Amino acid sequence: MRENPPPSALSPGDFVRHPGRPDWGLGQIQSMIGHRITVNFENAGKVVIDGSVIELEPAEPPLP
């Protein structure tokens, strides 16, 4: 049986924030496989998020 993609419009390369962990800072999505979303956060490093449990918040990219 095939998993459905996470119910969001996010994709690799997008910037996000974790709603429950603001201390992790800005994150960038590295990959998405099913509901598993790998995000590289500025203060927490790479974290795998279960997209069926946590809805990441879209964020603006950092200014150059």
PyMOL Python script that loads the backbone (N, CA, C, O; Angstrom):
from pymol import cmd

cmd.read_pdbstr("""\
ATOM      1  N   MET A   1       0.841  -1.182   0.000  1.00  0.00           N
ATOM      2  CA  MET A   1       0.000   0.000   0.000  1.00  0.00           C
ATOM      3  C   MET A   1       0.885   1.243   0.000  1.00  0.00           C
ATOM      4  O   MET A   1       1.865   1.321   0.741  1.00  0.00           O
ATOM      5  N   ARG A   2       0.535   2.192  -0.820  1.00  0.00           N
ATOM      6  CA  ARG A   2       1.328   3.407  -0.979  1.00  0.00           C
ATOM      7  C   ARG A   2       0.895   4.494  -0.015  1.00  0.00           C
ATOM      8  O   ARG A   2      -0.300   4.692   0.205  1.00  0.00           O
ATOM      9  N   GLU A   3       1.868   5.206   0.569  1.00  0.00           N
ATOM     10  CA  GLU A   3       1.543   6.320   1.466  1.00  0.00           C
ATOM     11  C   GLU A   3       1.151   7.543   0.659  1.00  0.00           C
ATOM     12  O   GLU A   3       1.667   7.772  -0.434  1.00  0.00           O
ATOM     13  N   ASN A   4       0.230   8.329   1.213  1.00  0.00           N
ATOM     14  CA  ASN A   4      -0.116   9.606   0.589  1.00  0.00           C
ATOM     15  C   ASN A   4       0.922  10.640   0.992  1.00  0.00           C
ATOM     16  O   ASN A   4       1.482  10.548   2.084  1.00  0.00           O
ATOM     17  N   PRO A   5       1.196  11.627   0.135  1.00  0.00           N
ATOM     18  CA  PRO A   5       2.137  12.677   0.514  1.00  0.00           C
ATOM     19  C   PRO A   5       1.583  13.504   1.663  1.00  0.00           C
ATOM     20  O   PRO A   5       0.373  13.511   1.895  1.00  0.00           O
ATOM     21  N   PRO A   6       2.458  14.205   2.389  1.00  0.00           N
ATOM     22  CA  PRO A   6       1.984  15.053   3.481  1.00  0.00           C
ATOM     23  C   PRO A   6       0.979  16.082   2.980  1.00  0.00           C
ATOM     24  O   PRO A   6       1.092  16.553   1.849  1.00  0.00           O
ATOM     25  N   PRO A   7       0.003  16.433   3.801  1.00  0.00           N
ATOM     26  CA  PRO A   7      -1.042  17.362   3.361  1.00  0.00           C
ATOM     27  C   PRO A   7      -0.580  18.813   3.420  1.00  0.00           C
ATOM     28  O   PRO A   7      -1.122  19.610   4.187  1.00  0.00           O
ATOM     29  N   SER A   8       0.397  19.149   2.630  1.00  0.00           N
ATOM     30  CA  SER A   8       0.868  20.531   2.603  1.00  0.00           C
ATOM     31  C   SER A   8       1.469  20.819   1.241  1.00  0.00           C
ATOM     32  O   SER A   8       1.654  19.914   0.427  1.00  0.00           O
ATOM     33  N   ALA A   9       1.767  22.064   1.006  1.00  0.00           N
ATOM     34  CA  ALA A   9       2.342  22.467  -0.267  1.00  0.00           C
ATOM     35  C   ALA A   9       3.851  22.650  -0.148  1.00  0.00           C
ATOM     36  O   ALA A   9       4.459  23.305  -0.994  1.00  0.00           O
ATOM     37  N   LEU A  10       4.460  22.083   0.882  1.00  0.00           N
ATOM     38  CA  LEU A  10       5.900  22.229   1.078  1.00  0.00           C
ATOM     39  C   LEU A  10       6.666  21.295   0.157  1.00  0.00           C
ATOM     40  O   LEU A  10       6.163  20.246  -0.246  1.00  0.00           O
ATOM     41  N   SER A  11       7.893  21.693  -0.170  1.00  0.00           N
ATOM     42  CA  SER A  11       8.749  20.843  -0.997  1.00  0.00           C
ATOM     43  C   SER A  11      10.211  21.090  -0.609  1.00  0.00           C
ATOM     44  O   SER A  11      10.522  22.094   0.031  1.00  0.00           O
ATOM     45  N   PRO A  12      11.111  20.170  -0.998  1.00  0.00           N
ATOM     46  CA  PRO A  12      12.530  20.359  -0.674  1.00  0.00           C
ATOM     47  C   PRO A  12      13.031  21.721  -1.142  1.00  0.00           C
ATOM     48  O   PRO A  12      12.718  22.176  -2.243  1.00  0.00           O
ATOM     49  N   GLY A  13      13.817  22.358  -0.276  1.00  0.00           N
ATOM     50  CA  GLY A  13      14.335  23.696  -0.561  1.00  0.00           C
ATOM     51  C   GLY A  13      13.551  24.784   0.138  1.00  0.00           C
ATOM     52  O   GLY A  13      14.056  25.891   0.325  1.00  0.00           O
ATOM     53  N   ASP A  14      12.300  24.481   0.535  1.00  0.00           N
ATOM     54  CA  ASP A  14      11.476  25.479   1.218  1.00  0.00           C
ATOM     55  C   ASP A  14      12.001  25.722   2.631  1.00  0.00           C
ATOM     56  O   ASP A  14      12.585  24.833   3.251  1.00  0.00           O
ATOM     57  N   PHE A  15      11.784  26.932   3.127  1.00  0.00           N
ATOM     58  CA  PHE A  15      12.163  27.290   4.493  1.00  0.00           C
ATOM     59  C   PHE A  15      10.945  27.156   5.392  1.00  0.00           C
ATOM     60  O   PHE A  15       9.831  27.511   5.007  1.00  0.00           O
ATOM     61  N   VAL A  16      11.171  26.635   6.601  1.00  0.00           N
ATOM     62  CA  VAL A  16      10.083  26.362   7.526  1.00  0.00           C
ATOM     63  C   VAL A  16      10.504  26.646   8.965  1.00  0.00           C
ATOM     64  O   VAL A  16      11.681  26.855   9.262  1.00  0.00           O
ATOM     65  N   ARG A  17       9.516  26.646   9.837  1.00  0.00           N
ATOM     66  CA  ARG A  17       9.749  26.709  11.281  1.00  0.00           C
ATOM     67  C   ARG A  17       8.903  25.612  11.922  1.00  0.00           C
ATOM     68  O   ARG A  17       7.811  25.298  11.449  1.00  0.00           O
ATOM     69  N   HIS A  18       9.427  25.029  13.015  1.00  0.00           N
ATOM     70  CA  HIS A  18       8.692  24.018  13.773  1.00  0.00           C
ATOM     71  C   HIS A  18       7.821  24.755  14.781  1.00  0.00           C
ATOM     72  O   HIS A  18       8.347  25.507  15.601  1.00  0.00           O
ATOM     73  N   PRO A  19       6.501  24.561  14.743  1.00  0.00           N
ATOM     74  CA  PRO A  19       5.616  25.337  15.618  1.00  0.00           C
ATOM     75  C   PRO A  19       5.852  25.104  17.113  1.00  0.00           C
ATOM     76  O   PRO A  19       5.605  26.000  17.920  1.00  0.00           O
ATOM     77  N   GLY A  20       6.320  23.929  17.486  1.00  0.00           N
ATOM     78  CA  GLY A  20       6.535  23.629  18.892  1.00  0.00           C
ATOM     79  C   GLY A  20       7.955  23.860  19.380  1.00  0.00           C
ATOM     80  O   GLY A  20       8.226  23.753  20.576  1.00  0.00           O
ATOM     81  N   ARG A  21       8.865  24.176  18.461  1.00  0.00           N
ATOM     82  CA  ARG A  21      10.269  24.358  18.825  1.00  0.00           C
ATOM     83  C   ARG A  21      10.845  25.615  18.175  1.00  0.00           C
ATOM     84  O   ARG A  21      11.721  25.514  17.316  1.00  0.00           O
ATOM     85  N   PRO A  22      10.367  26.794  18.570  1.00  0.00           N
ATOM     86  CA  PRO A  22      10.889  28.034  17.971  1.00  0.00           C
ATOM     87  C   PRO A  22      12.390  28.211  18.202  1.00  0.00           C
ATOM     88  O   PRO A  22      13.062  28.912  17.446  1.00  0.00           O
ATOM     89  N   ASP A  23      12.917  27.561  19.267  1.00  0.00           N
ATOM     90  CA  ASP A  23      14.347  27.666  19.562  1.00  0.00           C
ATOM     91  C   ASP A  23      15.213  26.978  18.498  1.00  0.00           C
ATOM     92  O   ASP A  23      16.417  27.225  18.434  1.00  0.00           O
ATOM     93  N   TRP A  24      14.620  26.126  17.673  1.00  0.00           N
ATOM     94  CA  TRP A  24      15.382  25.478  16.598  1.00  0.00           C
ATOM     95  C   TRP A  24      15.718  26.459  15.482  1.00  0.00           C
ATOM     96  O   TRP A  24      16.637  26.215  14.700  1.00  0.00           O
ATOM     97  N   GLY A  25      14.981  27.569  15.401  1.00  0.00           N
ATOM     98  CA  GLY A  25      15.246  28.581  14.388  1.00  0.00           C
ATOM     99  C   GLY A  25      14.708  28.193  13.019  1.00  0.00           C
ATOM    100  O   GLY A  25      13.854  27.316  12.886  1.00  0.00           O
ATOM    101  N   LEU A  26      15.221  28.857  12.031  1.00  0.00           N
ATOM    102  CA  LEU A  26      14.808  28.646  10.651  1.00  0.00           C
ATOM    103  C   LEU A  26      15.347  27.316  10.137  1.00  0.00           C
ATOM    104  O   LEU A  26      16.496  26.957  10.396  1.00  0.00           O
ATOM    105  N   GLY A  27      14.511  26.598   9.411  1.00  0.00           N
ATOM    106  CA  GLY A  27      14.933  25.324   8.838  1.00  0.00           C
ATOM    107  C   GLY A  27      14.695  25.292   7.347  1.00  0.00           C
ATOM    108  O   GLY A  27      13.834  26.001   6.828  1.00  0.00           O
ATOM    109  N   GLN A  28      15.468  24.461   6.659  1.00  0.00           N
ATOM    110  CA  GLN A  28      15.269  24.275   5.220  1.00  0.00           C
ATOM    111  C   GLN A  28      15.028  22.791   4.968  1.00  0.00           C
ATOM    112  O   GLN A  28      15.791  21.942   5.430  1.00  0.00           O
ATOM    113  N   ILE A  29      13.960  22.486   4.231  1.00  0.00           N
ATOM    114  CA  ILE A  29      13.619  21.102   3.933  1.00  0.00           C
ATOM    115  C   ILE A  29      14.676  20.509   3.008  1.00  0.00           C
ATOM    116  O   ILE A  29      14.978  21.066   1.953  1.00  0.00           O
ATOM    117  N   GLN A  30      15.235  19.369   3.419  1.00  0.00           N
ATOM    118  CA  GLN A  30      16.248  18.672   2.634  1.00  0.00           C
ATOM    119  C   GLN A  30      15.610  17.600   1.753  1.00  0.00           C
ATOM    120  O   GLN A  30      15.963  17.456   0.583  1.00  0.00           O
ATOM    121  N   SER A  31      14.652  16.838   2.333  1.00  0.00           N
ATOM    122  CA  SER A  31      13.982  15.794   1.561  1.00  0.00           C
ATOM    123  C   SER A  31      12.626  15.484   2.182  1.00  0.00           C
ATOM    124  O   SER A  31      12.373  15.771   3.352  1.00  0.00           O
ATOM    125  N   MET A  32      11.764  14.889   1.362  1.00  0.00           N
ATOM    126  CA  MET A  32      10.441  14.472   1.810  1.00  0.00           C
ATOM    127  C   MET A  32      10.150  13.111   1.201  1.00  0.00           C
ATOM    128  O   MET A  32      10.095  12.965  -0.020  1.00  0.00           O
ATOM    129  N   ILE A  33       9.964  12.109   2.068  1.00  0.00           N
ATOM    130  CA  ILE A  33       9.627  10.760   1.615  1.00  0.00           C
ATOM    131  C   ILE A  33       8.400  10.339   2.410  1.00  0.00           C
ATOM    132  O   ILE A  33       8.490  10.055   3.604  1.00  0.00           O
ATOM    133  N   GLY A  34       7.257  10.303   1.741  1.00  0.00           N
ATOM    134  CA  GLY A  34       6.014  10.036   2.455  1.00  0.00           C
ATOM    135  C   GLY A  34       5.778  11.132   3.469  1.00  0.00           C
ATOM    136  O   GLY A  34       5.771  12.315   3.129  1.00  0.00           O
ATOM    137  N   HIS A  35       5.585  10.736   4.722  1.00  0.00           N
ATOM    138  CA  HIS A  35       5.363  11.718   5.794  1.00  0.00           C
ATOM    139  C   HIS A  35       6.660  12.099   6.501  1.00  0.00           C
ATOM    140  O   HIS A  35       6.650  12.937   7.403  1.00  0.00           O
ATOM    141  N   ARG A  36       7.783  11.488   6.096  1.00  0.00           N
ATOM    142  CA  ARG A  36       9.074  11.793   6.726  1.00  0.00           C
ATOM    143  C   ARG A  36       9.709  12.995   6.033  1.00  0.00           C
ATOM    144  O   ARG A  36      10.017  12.953   4.842  1.00  0.00           O
ATOM    145  N   ILE A  37       9.895  14.055   6.794  1.00  0.00           N
ATOM    146  CA  ILE A  37      10.457  15.298   6.255  1.00  0.00           C
ATOM    147  C   ILE A  37      11.778  15.563   6.975  1.00  0.00           C
ATOM    148  O   ILE A  37      11.802  15.724   8.195  1.00  0.00           O
ATOM    149  N   THR A  38      12.873  15.609   6.223  1.00  0.00           N
ATOM    150  CA  THR A  38      14.173  15.917   6.810  1.00  0.00           C
ATOM    151  C   THR A  38      14.417  17.409   6.653  1.00  0.00           C
ATOM    152  O   THR A  38      14.407  17.949   5.547  1.00  0.00           O
ATOM    153  N   VAL A  39      14.637  18.065   7.800  1.00  0.00           N
ATOM    154  CA  VAL A  39      14.818  19.518   7.820  1.00  0.00           C
ATOM    155  C   VAL A  39      16.145  19.841   8.488  1.00  0.00           C
ATOM    156  O   VAL A  39      16.477  19.267   9.526  1.00  0.00           O
ATOM    157  N   ASN A  40      16.902  20.754   7.902  1.00  0.00           N
ATOM    158  CA  ASN A  40      18.150  21.225   8.501  1.00  0.00           C
ATOM    159  C   ASN A  40      17.853  22.556   9.189  1.00  0.00           C
ATOM    160  O   ASN A  40      17.693  23.585   8.532  1.00  0.00           O
ATOM    161  N   PHE A  41      17.781  22.521  10.544  1.00  0.00           N
ATOM    162  CA  PHE A  41      17.490  23.719  11.330  1.00  0.00           C
ATOM    163  C   PHE A  41      18.789  24.400  11.730  1.00  0.00           C
ATOM    164  O   PHE A  41      19.791  23.734  11.992  1.00  0.00           O
ATOM    165  N   GLU A  42      18.772  25.742  11.776  1.00  0.00           N
ATOM    166  CA  GLU A  42      19.980  26.499  12.090  1.00  0.00           C
ATOM    167  C   GLU A  42      20.501  26.233  13.498  1.00  0.00           C
ATOM    168  O   GLU A  42      21.710  26.312  13.715  1.00  0.00           O
ATOM    169  N   ASN A  43      19.637  25.920  14.464  1.00  0.00           N
ATOM    170  CA  ASN A  43      20.091  25.711  15.839  1.00  0.00           C
ATOM    171  C   ASN A  43      19.960  24.270  16.320  1.00  0.00           C
ATOM    172  O   ASN A  43      20.324  23.972  17.458  1.00  0.00           O
ATOM    173  N   ALA A  44      19.450  23.370  15.481  1.00  0.00           N
ATOM    174  CA  ALA A  44      19.245  21.981  15.915  1.00  0.00           C
ATOM    175  C   ALA A  44      19.843  20.973  14.942  1.00  0.00           C
ATOM    176  O   ALA A  44      19.851  19.774  15.223  1.00  0.00           O
ATOM    177  N   GLY A  45      20.349  21.445  13.790  1.00  0.00           N
ATOM    178  CA  GLY A  45      20.901  20.520  12.804  1.00  0.00           C
ATOM    179  C   GLY A  45      19.792  19.783  12.063  1.00  0.00           C
ATOM    180  O   GLY A  45      18.652  20.244  12.005  1.00  0.00           O
ATOM    181  N   LYS A  46      20.150  18.614  11.491  1.00  0.00           N
ATOM    182  CA  LYS A  46      19.177  17.845  10.709  1.00  0.00           C
ATOM    183  C   LYS A  46      18.256  17.067  11.632  1.00  0.00           C
ATOM    184  O   LYS A  46      18.698  16.355  12.534  1.00  0.00           O
ATOM    185  N   VAL A  47      16.961  17.225  11.380  1.00  0.00           N
ATOM    186  CA  VAL A  47      15.933  16.560  12.180  1.00  0.00           C
ATOM    187  C   VAL A  47      14.924  15.944  11.217  1.00  0.00           C
ATOM    188  O   VAL A  47      14.530  16.574  10.237  1.00  0.00           O
ATOM    189  N   VAL A  48      14.507  14.705  11.501  1.00  0.00           N
ATOM    190  CA  VAL A  48      13.460  14.067  10.706  1.00  0.00           C
ATOM    191  C   VAL A  48      12.132  14.292  11.424  1.00  0.00           C
ATOM    192  O   VAL A  48      11.970  13.929  12.589  1.00  0.00           O
ATOM    193  N   ILE A  49      11.192  14.895  10.709  1.00  0.00           N
ATOM    194  CA  ILE A  49       9.883  15.251  11.250  1.00  0.00           C
ATOM    195  C   ILE A  49       8.836  14.328  10.641  1.00  0.00           C
ATOM    196  O   ILE A  49       8.890  14.023   9.450  1.00  0.00           O
ATOM    197  N   ASP A  50       7.887  13.885  11.454  1.00  0.00           N
ATOM    198  CA  ASP A  50       6.748  13.115  10.946  1.00  0.00           C
ATOM    199  C   ASP A  50       5.677  14.122  10.539  1.00  0.00           C
ATOM    200  O   ASP A  50       4.996  14.695  11.390  1.00  0.00           O
ATOM    201  N   GLY A  51       5.534  14.330   9.243  1.00  0.00           N
ATOM    202  CA  GLY A  51       4.602  15.319   8.718  1.00  0.00           C
ATOM    203  C   GLY A  51       3.144  14.991   8.975  1.00  0.00           C
ATOM    204  O   GLY A  51       2.283  15.856   8.818  1.00  0.00           O
ATOM    205  N   SER A  52       2.841  13.730   9.376  1.00  0.00           N
ATOM    206  CA  SER A  52       1.459  13.386   9.702  1.00  0.00           C
ATOM    207  C   SER A  52       1.120  13.799  11.134  1.00  0.00           C
ATOM    208  O   SER A  52      -0.047  13.794  11.525  1.00  0.00           O
ATOM    209  N   VAL A  53       2.157  14.162  11.926  1.00  0.00           N
ATOM    210  CA  VAL A  53       1.954  14.576  13.313  1.00  0.00           C
ATOM    211  C   VAL A  53       2.213  16.071  13.490  1.00  0.00           C
ATOM    212  O   VAL A  53       1.454  16.753  14.180  1.00  0.00           O
ATOM    213  N   ILE A  54       3.282  16.588  12.871  1.00  0.00           N
ATOM    214  CA  ILE A  54       3.680  17.983  13.007  1.00  0.00           C
ATOM    215  C   ILE A  54       3.466  18.701  11.680  1.00  0.00           C
ATOM    216  O   ILE A  54       3.934  18.236  10.640  1.00  0.00           O
ATOM    217  N   GLU A  55       2.764  19.826  11.709  1.00  0.00           N
ATOM    218  CA  GLU A  55       2.610  20.631  10.497  1.00  0.00           C
ATOM    219  C   GLU A  55       3.594  21.790  10.573  1.00  0.00           C
ATOM    220  O   GLU A  55       3.402  22.736  11.337  1.00  0.00           O
ATOM    221  N   LEU A  56       4.636  21.702   9.782  1.00  0.00           N
ATOM    222  CA  LEU A  56       5.654  22.745   9.757  1.00  0.00           C
ATOM    223  C   LEU A  56       5.056  24.031   9.190  1.00  0.00           C
ATOM    224  O   LEU A  56       4.184  23.994   8.322  1.00  0.00           O
ATOM    225  N   GLU A  57       5.537  25.164   9.692  1.00  0.00           N
ATOM    226  CA  GLU A  57       5.041  26.460   9.238  1.00  0.00           C
ATOM    227  C   GLU A  57       5.962  27.010   8.162  1.00  0.00           C
ATOM    228  O   GLU A  57       7.169  27.106   8.382  1.00  0.00           O
ATOM    229  N   PRO A  58       5.424  27.374   7.004  1.00  0.00           N
ATOM    230  CA  PRO A  58       6.257  28.001   5.968  1.00  0.00           C
ATOM    231  C   PRO A  58       6.890  29.276   6.506  1.00  0.00           C
ATOM    232  O   PRO A  58       6.284  29.986   7.309  1.00  0.00           O
ATOM    233  N   ALA A  59       8.116  29.568   6.062  1.00  0.00           N
ATOM    234  CA  ALA A  59       8.844  30.763   6.511  1.00  0.00           C
ATOM    235  C   ALA A  59       9.506  31.418   5.318  1.00  0.00           C
ATOM    236  O   ALA A  59       9.743  30.790   4.287  1.00  0.00           O
ATOM    237  N   GLU A  60       9.797  32.692   5.484  1.00  0.00           N
ATOM    238  CA  GLU A  60      10.498  33.435   4.447  1.00  0.00           C
ATOM    239  C   GLU A  60      11.974  33.034   4.442  1.00  0.00           C
ATOM    240  O   GLU A  60      12.551  32.811   5.507  1.00  0.00           O
ATOM    241  N   PRO A  61      12.594  32.938   3.264  1.00  0.00           N
ATOM    242  CA  PRO A  61      14.025  32.652   3.228  1.00  0.00           C
ATOM    243  C   PRO A  61      14.824  33.782   3.857  1.00  0.00           C
ATOM    244  O   PRO A  61      14.367  34.925   3.876  1.00  0.00           O
ATOM    245  N   PRO A  62      16.010  33.478   4.372  1.00  0.00           N
ATOM    246  CA  PRO A  62      16.825  34.545   4.970  1.00  0.00           C
ATOM    247  C   PRO A  62      17.267  35.562   3.915  1.00  0.00           C
ATOM    248  O   PRO A  62      17.418  35.233   2.738  1.00  0.00           O
ATOM    249  N   LEU A  63      17.464  36.772   4.353  1.00  0.00           N
ATOM    250  CA  LEU A  63      17.945  37.816   3.430  1.00  0.00           C
ATOM    251  C   LEU A  63      19.405  37.552   3.105  1.00  0.00           C
ATOM    252  O   LEU A  63      20.159  37.102   3.967  1.00  0.00           O
ATOM    253  N   PRO A  64      19.817  37.828   1.863  1.00  0.00           N
ATOM    254  CA  PRO A  64      21.203  37.597   1.470  1.00  0.00           C
ATOM    255  C   PRO A  64      22.172  38.512   2.178  1.00  0.00           C
ATOM    256  O   PRO A  64      23.379  38.431   1.946  1.00  0.00           O
TER     257      PRO A  64
END
""", "prot")
cmd.dss("prot")
cmd.show_as("cartoon", "prot")
cmd.util.cbc("prot")
cmd.orient("prot")
